[in-house]
């Protein structure tokens, strides 16, 4: 995917809006999280959650987007890439981001239960690890949070009607 970005465009908001669209268009059975990997201002991979669909506990949007980026660039080291994610990554995804050597992580909503970047853990910036990432949080946070709120509200509503 090629996108023209002019000097007036907020690059982080632009790519986060793409991640939001990906989350919105994922499977209705999946928690709506979208991830986009960007290289030289071009989207090289994207994914939404696929855990339920694939019966795979590791099929988080971030992991899938990183796998696809590696395949697309034909290398595992993504040190010149940025990943945009609608929700703060969990410990597994934070580990995958560290191991891929991603330069920068941009996320929207904070995850106070499982977040491993700034909330519960600080894996992305831990000095004990051999790689640290630049982190920008809160980009289009209200839109990202609303997606999740609507999803879980719908689940609760459907659960009540079926009991």
The 8 nearest C-alpha neighbors of each residue, nearest first, counted from 0:
[[1, 42, 41, 2, 43, 44, 37, 40],
 [0, 2, 41, 42, 3, 40, 43, 4],
 [3, 1, 4, 41, 0, 40, 42, 5],
 [4, 2, 5, 1, 40, 41, 8, 6],
 [3, 5, 8, 2, 6, 10, 40, 7],
 [4, 6, 7, 8, 3, 9, 10, 2],
 [5, 7, 8, 4, 9, 10, 3, 13],
 [8, 6, 5, 9, 4, 10, 13, 3],
 [9, 7, 6, 5, 10, 4, 13, 12],
 [8, 10, 12, 11, 13, 7, 6, 4],
 [9, 11, 13, 12, 8, 14, 4, 40],
 [12, 10, 13, 14, 9, 15, 138, 105],
 [13, 11, 15, 9, 10, 14, 16, 138],
 [12, 14, 10, 16, 11, 15, 9, 17],
 [13, 15, 17, 16, 11, 12, 10, 18],
 [16, 14, 18, 12, 17, 13, 83, 11],
 [17, 15, 19, 13, 14, 18, 12, 20],
 [16, 18, 20, 14, 15, 19, 21, 13],
 [19, 17, 33, 15, 21, 34, 16, 20],
 [20, 18, 16, 22, 17, 21, 33, 23],
 [21, 19, 23, 17, 22, 18, 24, 16],
 [20, 22, 18, 24, 33, 19, 23, 47],
 [21, 23, 33, 31, 32, 19, 25, 20],
 [24, 22, 20, 21, 25, 19, 31, 146],
 [25, 23, 21, 22, 20, 26, 27, 47],
 [26, 24, 22, 23, 47, 21, 27, 31],
 [25, 27, 28, 29, 24, 49, 52, 31],
 [26, 28, 29, 25, 30, 31, 24, 23],
 [29, 27, 26, 51, 30, 52, 25, 31],
 [30, 28, 26, 27, 31, 48, 51, 49],
 [29, 31, 32, 48, 28, 150, 147, 27],
 [32, 30, 22, 29, 23, 147, 25, 33],
 [31, 33, 22, 47, 85, 48, 30, 60],
 [32, 34, 22, 47, 18, 21, 85, 84],
 [33, 35, 84, 18, 46, 61, 45, 60],
 [34, 36, 45, 83, 82, 18, 44, 37],
 [37, 35, 82, 44, 81, 43, 42, 45],
 [36, 38, 42, 81, 41, 80, 43, 40],
 [37, 39, 80, 41, 40, 43, 42, 79],
 [38, 40, 41, 37, 80, 79, 42, 81],
 [41, 39, 38, 37, 42, 2, 4, 1],
 [42, 40, 37, 38, 1, 39, 43, 0],
 [41, 43, 37, 0, 44, 36, 38, 35],
 [44, 42, 37, 36, 68, 41, 38, 0],
 [45, 43, 68, 36, 64, 42, 67, 35],
 [44, 46, 35, 64, 34, 36, 43, 47],
 [47, 45, 60, 64, 34, 33, 63, 35],
 [46, 48, 60, 33, 22, 32, 25, 21],
 [47, 49, 60, 59, 32, 50, 29, 58],
 [48, 50, 52, 58, 51, 53, 59, 47],
 [51, 49, 58, 55, 54, 53, 56, 52],
 [50, 52, 54, 53, 49, 29, 28, 55],
 [51, 53, 49, 50, 54, 29, 28, 26],
 [52, 54, 55, 50, 51, 49, 58, 56],
 [55, 53, 51, 50, 52, 56, 49, 58],
 [54, 56, 50, 53, 57, 58, 51, 49],
 [55, 57, 50, 58, 54, 59, 51, 53],
 [56, 58, 55, 59, 50, 62, 91, 63],
 [59, 57, 50, 49, 55, 56, 48, 63],
 [58, 60, 48, 62, 61, 57, 63, 49],
 [59, 61, 47, 48, 46, 63, 34, 62],
 [62, 60, 64, 34, 63, 59, 65, 92],
 [63, 61, 65, 59, 64, 60, 92, 66],
 [62, 64, 66, 60, 65, 61, 46, 58],
 [63, 65, 45, 46, 67, 61, 66, 62],
 [66, 64, 68, 62, 67, 63, 61, 69],
 [67, 65, 63, 69, 68, 64, 62, 70],
 [66, 68, 70, 64, 69, 65, 44, 71],
 [69, 67, 71, 65, 44, 70, 66, 43],
 [70, 68, 75, 74, 66, 72, 67, 71],
 [69, 71, 73, 67, 68, 72, 66, 74],
 [70, 72, 68, 69, 73, 67, 43, 44],
 [71, 73, 69, 74, 70, 68, 75, 43],
 [74, 72, 70, 71, 69, 75, 68, 76],
 [75, 73, 69, 72, 76, 70, 77, 71],
 [74, 76, 69, 99, 77, 73, 70, 72],
 [77, 75, 99, 74, 78, 100, 69, 101],
 [76, 78, 101, 80, 100, 79, 99, 75],
 [79, 77, 101, 100, 102, 80, 76, 99],
 [78, 80, 77, 102, 38, 101, 81, 39],
 [81, 79, 38, 77, 37, 78, 101, 102],
 [80, 82, 103, 37, 36, 104, 102, 101],
 [81, 83, 36, 104, 35, 105, 37, 103],
 [84, 82, 105, 35, 34, 106, 15, 104],
 [85, 83, 34, 106, 86, 33, 105, 18],
 [84, 86, 107, 106, 143, 33, 32, 108],
 [87, 85, 108, 107, 84, 106, 88, 109],
 [86, 88, 109, 114, 110, 106, 108, 116],
 [89, 87, 92, 114, 93, 115, 86, 116],
 [88, 90, 114, 115, 113, 92, 91, 93],
 [91, 89, 115, 93, 92, 94, 88, 114],
 [92, 90, 94, 93, 89, 95, 88, 57],
 [91, 93, 95, 94, 89, 88, 90, 96],
 [92, 94, 90, 96, 95, 91, 88, 89],
 [95, 93, 97, 91, 92, 96, 98, 90],
 [94, 96, 92, 98, 97, 93, 99, 91],
 [95, 97, 93, 99, 94, 98, 101, 92],
 [98, 96, 94, 100, 95, 99, 93, 130],
 [99, 97, 95, 100, 96, 94, 101, 130],
 [98, 100, 96, 76, 101, 97, 77, 95],
 [101, 99, 78, 97, 98, 77, 76, 102],
 [102, 100, 78, 77, 99, 80, 103, 96],
 [103, 101, 78, 132, 80, 79, 81, 100],
 [102, 104, 133, 81, 132, 101, 134, 82],
 [103, 105, 134, 82, 81, 83, 133, 135],
 [106, 104, 135, 83, 136, 134, 82, 84],
 [107, 105, 84, 136, 85, 87, 83, 86],
 [106, 108, 140, 137, 138, 85, 86, 139],
 [109, 107, 86, 140, 144, 143, 137, 87],
 [108, 110, 87, 86, 111, 107, 114, 118],
 [111, 109, 114, 112, 87, 113, 108, 86],
 [110, 112, 118, 114, 113, 109, 119, 87],
 [113, 111, 110, 114, 119, 118, 89, 109],
 [112, 114, 89, 110, 111, 119, 115, 90],
 [115, 113, 110, 89, 118, 87, 119, 88],
 [114, 116, 120, 90, 89, 121, 119, 122],
 [115, 117, 121, 123, 122, 120, 114, 118],
 [118, 116, 121, 120, 115, 119, 114, 87],
 [119, 117, 114, 111, 120, 115, 116, 110],
 [118, 120, 114, 115, 113, 111, 117, 112],
 [121, 119, 115, 118, 116, 122, 117, 114],
 [122, 120, 116, 117, 115, 123, 124, 125],
 [121, 123, 125, 116, 124, 120, 115, 93],
 [124, 122, 116, 131, 132, 121, 125, 93],
 [123, 125, 131, 122, 121, 132, 126, 116],
 [124, 126, 122, 127, 128, 123, 121, 131],
 [127, 125, 128, 124, 131, 129, 130, 122],
 [128, 126, 125, 129, 130, 124, 122, 131],
 [129, 127, 126, 130, 125, 131, 124, 122],
 [128, 130, 127, 131, 126, 97, 125, 98],
 [131, 129, 128, 97, 100, 132, 98, 123],
 [132, 130, 124, 123, 125, 97, 133, 129],
 [131, 133, 103, 102, 123, 124, 134, 104],
 [132, 134, 103, 104, 102, 135, 131, 124],
 [135, 133, 104, 105, 103, 132, 136, 123],
 [134, 136, 105, 104, 106, 133, 137, 138],
 [137, 135, 106, 105, 138, 107, 134, 108],
 [136, 138, 107, 140, 108, 139, 106, 135],
 [137, 139, 107, 140, 136, 12, 106, 11],
 [140, 138, 142, 107, 141, 137, 143, 12],
 [139, 141, 107, 137, 108, 143, 138, 142],
 [140, 142, 144, 143, 139, 145, 108, 107],
 [143, 141, 145, 144, 140, 139, 146, 19],
 [142, 144, 140, 146, 141, 145, 85, 108],
 [145, 143, 141, 147, 146, 108, 142, 140],
 [144, 146, 148, 142, 147, 143, 141, 149],
 [147, 145, 149, 143, 144, 148, 150, 142],
 [146, 148, 150, 144, 145, 149, 151, 31],
 [149, 147, 145, 151, 150, 146, 152, 144],
 [148, 150, 152, 146, 147, 151, 145, 153],
 [149, 151, 147, 153, 148, 152, 146, 154],
 [150, 152, 154, 153, 148, 149, 155, 147],
 [153, 151, 149, 155, 154, 150, 148, 156],
 [154, 152, 156, 150, 151, 155, 149, 157],
 [153, 155, 151, 157, 156, 152, 158, 150],
 [156, 154, 158, 152, 153, 157, 151, 159],
 [155, 157, 153, 159, 154, 158, 152, 160],
 [158, 156, 154, 160, 159, 155, 153, 161],
 [157, 159, 155, 161, 156, 160, 154, 162],
 [160, 158, 156, 157, 161, 162, 155, 154],
 [161, 159, 157, 158, 162, 156, 155, 154],
 [160, 162, 158, 159, 157, 156, 155, 154],
 [161, 159, 160, 158, 157, 156, 155, 154]]
